[in-house]
C-alpha cells in the first residue's frame, strides 16, 4: 500500500511539474478579465517599486482601492489606458490560471513590444511584465 501511495504521489508531482510548463494558445481573453475596467491600487508596494515587475489592479466596480490610480482596459485581443497607449495582442496563451499575452503597443509615434502575464488573485488583477524574448 505504501508503494502504491508513493507511486501515485510521484505521478501527481510529475503532472504538476509538466503541466505548469505547457501553454495552450487561445483566441482571446475571458470575460473575467475583460468585463470590468481595472484601476491601479497605489497602496500596494508592487505598484510603487520600479524593480518589481508586477502591478496590482482592483475592479472598478465598487471594490475600489484606497488610493485608486490609472485605469487599464482589457479587451478580448488588446488593451488600453491613460498613459499606457494601445496594445494589440498578437498571441495569447493560457498557462495554469494565468494568461500570457504578447503585444505590439503604440502611443503616438512610439511603439514597443510587451510580454505580460495576467492573473486574477483574490479578486485583484495581477499583471506581471515578463522579460522580452
N, C-alpha and C positions, 0 to 999 in steps of 0.2 A: 504494500500500500504506500509506503514512504517513497519508493522508487517511482511509482505512478504519479504521486503528487509532485515530486521533484521534476519529472519529465514534463508535466503539464505547466508547472511554473516556468521552466525553461522555454517551452514553446510560446507561452504568453509573453515572456520577455522578448523573445525573438520577433514576434508580431509587433510589439510596441516599438522596438528599435528600427525595424524595417519600414513599418507603417509611417513613421514620422518623416522618413526621407522621401516618400513618394508624394508627388503633386499631381493633381488632376486638373487639366485645363478646363475652365468654364467660360461661358459666353458673356456673363455679366455678374455684377454684384447682387446679392439677395436684398429683399425689401428691408430686412432688419438693419441694413447699413444705409440704404438709400432713402427710406421714408422720412426719418427725422432729419432736420438740419442739426448741425453739431456746433458747439461753442467750446473754445479752449477754456480750461479751468486754471486760472492764474495761481491758485493756492497749491497746486501740485508742483513739487520741486522739479519734476521732469520737464515741465514747461518753461522753466527759468534757467536751465542748465544747458549751455551751448554744447557741452560734451556728451550729453545724454541724447541718444538717437530717437527717443520716444516723445510723443506728445499725447496728452490725455484730453479727451473731449467729453462733454456731457450733452445729452439730447436737449435740444432747445424746445422743451415741451413742459416746462414747469419744474423740472428737476435741474434747475439752473445751478451753476457754480456760485460760490460766494462772490467771486470776482470773475465774471464771465469776460472772455476776451473775444477774439475774432471768430467769425463763422467759417465753417467748412461745409460745402455742399457736395455730397457724393451722388453720382448718377450711376446708372447701370454700367456705363462704359467710360466714365470720366469724372472729373471733379473741378471745382472752382471755389473761390472765396476771396474776400477783400485782401489785397496784398499778396495773394497766392498765385494769381494768374489762372489760366485754364489748362487742364491736362486731359489728354485723350489716352485711355488705357489701351495699349497695344496687345497686352497679354494679361490674363487673369488666371491664377492657379489657386485651387483650394488645397491647403496643407493643414491637416488636422482641423482645428476650429478657426483657423485664420485664412485670409485671402492675401496672396502676394500679387501686387499689381506692378506692371512695367509700363511706364507712361512717358509720353512726349508732352512737354509743357511749354507754354509761351505766355509772355506778358509784355505787350508792346513789341519792341524789336528784339527782346531777349528770348532765347529758347534754351531748354535744358532737358535732361533725362532724369526721371525719378523712379526709383525702385522702392516700393513701400510694402509693409505688411500691415493689414488691417484686421483687428480682432476686437470683439465685444467681450469685456471682462467686467462682471458685476454691474452691468448696465451702462458702462462707460466705453467709449471707443478709444482704443489704444492704437496709435499709428506709430510704427517703427520705421525709421528711414534706414534702408539697407544700403550697404556699400554697392557702388556700381560694379557691374561685371557680369 
